[in-house]
Amino acid sequence: MSLSSKIFTYNLTNESFEIVSDYGLKAVSLKLTSGTATITGTMKVGDKSSQPISLTLNEGVTINSDEASGVLQDLTIDATSGTVLIIGRS
Protein backbone atom coordinates (compact mmCIF):
# COMPACT_ATOMS: atom_id res chain seq x y z
CA MET A 1 0.00 0.00 0.00
CA SER A 2 1.42 3.34 -1.00
CA LEU A 3 1.48 6.27 1.37
CA SER A 4 -1.04 8.07 -0.84
CA SER A 5 -3.69 5.35 -0.44
CA LYS A 6 -6.87 6.27 1.37
CA ILE A 7 -8.89 3.77 3.42
CA PHE A 8 -12.69 3.40 3.59
CA THR A 9 -14.27 1.49 6.50
CA TYR A 10 -17.96 0.66 6.93
CA ASN A 11 -20.14 -1.64 9.01
CA LEU A 12 -22.88 -2.71 6.53
CA THR A 13 -25.91 -3.91 8.49
CA ASN A 14 -29.27 -4.92 7.01
CA GLU A 15 -28.68 -3.07 3.75
CA SER A 16 -27.03 -3.36 0.35
CA PHE A 17 -24.07 -1.44 -1.03
CA GLU A 18 -22.93 -1.18 -4.65
CA ILE A 19 -19.31 -0.41 -5.44
CA VAL A 20 -19.02 1.70 -8.60
CA SER A 21 -15.93 2.95 -10.41
CA ASP A 22 -16.58 6.56 -9.31
CA TYR A 23 -15.56 5.54 -5.76
CA GLY A 24 -12.00 4.86 -6.94
CA LEU A 25 -11.57 1.70 -4.86
CA LYS A 26 -8.73 -0.55 -5.99
CA ALA A 27 -9.28 -3.20 -3.31
CA VAL A 28 -11.98 -4.18 -0.87
CA SER A 29 -11.95 -6.69 1.99
CA LEU A 30 -15.21 -8.11 3.36
CA LYS A 31 -16.00 -10.12 6.48
CA LEU A 32 -19.44 -11.46 7.38
CA THR A 33 -19.85 -11.11 11.15
CA SER A 34 -23.50 -12.13 11.51
CA GLY A 35 -26.46 -13.39 9.49
CA THR A 36 -26.11 -14.00 5.77
CA ALA A 37 -24.77 -11.91 2.88
CA THR A 38 -23.80 -12.26 -0.77
CA ILE A 39 -21.58 -10.51 -3.28
CA THR A 40 -22.51 -10.23 -6.95
CA GLY A 41 -20.64 -8.86 -9.93
CA THR A 42 -22.19 -7.75 -13.21
CA MET A 43 -19.61 -9.09 -15.65
CA LYS A 44 -20.67 -11.69 -18.19
CA VAL A 45 -18.13 -14.25 -19.45
CA GLY A 46 -19.24 -15.93 -22.66
CA ASP A 47 -22.81 -17.04 -22.03
CA LYS A 48 -22.37 -17.09 -18.20
CA SER A 49 -23.81 -14.22 -16.15
CA SER A 50 -22.54 -13.36 -12.69
CA GLN A 51 -24.43 -15.02 -9.83
CA PRO A 52 -24.54 -14.19 -6.11
CA ILE A 53 -21.80 -15.81 -4.01
CA SER A 54 -22.50 -16.35 -0.32
CA LEU A 55 -20.02 -15.03 2.22
CA THR A 56 -18.96 -17.42 4.99
CA LEU A 57 -19.36 -16.34 8.61
CA ASN A 58 -16.13 -14.97 10.14
CA GLU A 59 -14.05 -15.61 7.00
CA GLY A 60 -12.64 -12.67 5.08
CA VAL A 61 -12.44 -12.21 1.33
CA THR A 62 -10.42 -9.61 -0.58
CA ILE A 63 -11.13 -8.45 -4.12
CA ASN A 64 -8.64 -6.21 -5.86
CA SER A 65 -7.73 -4.75 -9.20
CA ASP A 66 -4.41 -6.01 -10.53
CA GLU A 67 -4.15 -3.10 -12.93
CA ALA A 68 -2.05 -0.16 -11.73
CA SER A 69 -4.72 2.35 -12.77
CA GLY A 70 -7.76 0.06 -12.52
CA VAL A 71 -10.57 0.41 -10.01
CA LEU A 72 -13.32 -1.94 -8.91
CA GLN A 73 -16.75 -1.44 -10.42
CA ASP A 74 -20.20 -2.96 -10.41
CA LEU A 75 -19.91 -5.14 -7.32
CA THR A 76 -22.96 -5.44 -5.06
CA ILE A 77 -22.74 -6.50 -1.42
CA ASP A 78 -26.15 -7.62 -0.16
CA ALA A 79 -26.25 -7.75 3.64
CA THR A 80 -29.99 -7.20 4.01
CA SER A 81 -30.03 -10.15 6.44
CA GLY A 82 -26.69 -9.69 8.12
CA THR A 83 -23.64 -7.58 8.92
CA VAL A 84 -20.53 -7.25 6.75
CA LEU A 85 -17.41 -5.31 7.72
CA ILE A 86 -15.95 -3.50 4.71
CA ILE A 87 -12.43 -2.10 4.33
CA GLY A 88 -11.65 -0.46 1.00
CA ARG A 89 -8.45 1.05 -0.41
CA SER A 90 -8.10 3.68 -3.11
C-alpha positions in Angstrom: 0.0 0.0 0.0 1.4 3.3 -1.0 1.5 6.3 1.4 -1.0 8.1 -0.8 -3.7 5.3 -0.4 -6.9 6.3 1.4 -8.9 3.8 3.4 -12.7 3.4 3.6 -14.3 1.5 6.5 -18.0 0.7 6.9 -20.1 -1.6 9.0 -22.9 -2.7 6.5 -25.9 -3.9 8.5 -29.3 -4.9 7.0 -28.7 -3.1 3.7 -27.0 -3.4 0.3 -24.1 -1.4 -1.0 -22.9 -1.2 -4.7 -19.3 -0.4 -5.4 -19.0 1.7 -8.6 -15.9 3.0 -10.4 -16.6 6.6 -9.3 -15.6 5.5 -5.8 -12.0 4.9 -6.9 -11.6 1.7 -4.9 -8.7 -0.5 -6.0 -9.3 -3.2 -3.3 -12.0 -4.2 -0.9 -12.0 -6.7 2.0 -15.2 -8.1 3.4 -16.0 -10.1 6.5 -19.4 -11.5 7.4 -19.8 -11.1 11.2 -23.5 -12.1 11.5 -26.5 -13.4 9.5 -26.1 -14.0 5.8 -24.8 -11.9 2.9 -23.8 -12.3 -0.8 -21.6 -10.5 -3.3 -22.5 -10.2 -6.9 -20.6 -8.9 -9.9 -22.2 -7.8 -13.2 -19.6 -9.1 -15.7 -20.7 -11.7 -18.2 -18.1 -14.2 -19.4 -19.2 -15.9 -22.7 -22.8 -17.0 -22.0 -22.4 -17.1 -18.2 -23.8 -14.2 -16.2 -22.5 -13.4 -12.7 -24.4 -15.0 -9.8 -24.5 -14.2 -6.1 -21.8 -15.8 -4.0 -22.5 -16.4 -0.3 -20.0 -15.0 2.2 -19.0 -17.4 5.0 -19.4 -16.3 8.6 -16.1 -15.0 10.1 -14.0 -15.6 7.0 -12.6 -12.7 5.1 -12.4 -12.2 1.3 -10.4 -9.6 -0.6 -11.1 -8.5 -4.1 -8.6 -6.2 -5.9 -7.7 -4.7 -9.2 -4.4 -6.0 -10.5 -4.1 -3.1 -12.9 -2.1 -0.2 -11.7 -4.7 2.3 -12.8 -7.8 0.1 -12.5 -10.6 0.4 -10.0 -13.3 -1.9 -8.9 -16.7 -1.4 -10.4 -20.2 -3.0 -10.4 -19.9 -5.1 -7.3 -23.0 -5.4 -5.1 -22.7 -6.5 -1.4 -26.1 -7.6 -0.2 -26.3 -7.8 3.6 -30.0 -7.2 4.0 -30.0 -10.1 6.4 -26.7 -9.7 8.1 -23.6 -7.6 8.9 -20.5 -7.2 6.7 -17.4 -5.3 7.7 -15.9 -3.5 4.7 -12.4 -2.1 4.3 -11.7 -0.5 1.0 -8.5 1.0 -0.4 -8.1 3.7 -3.1 
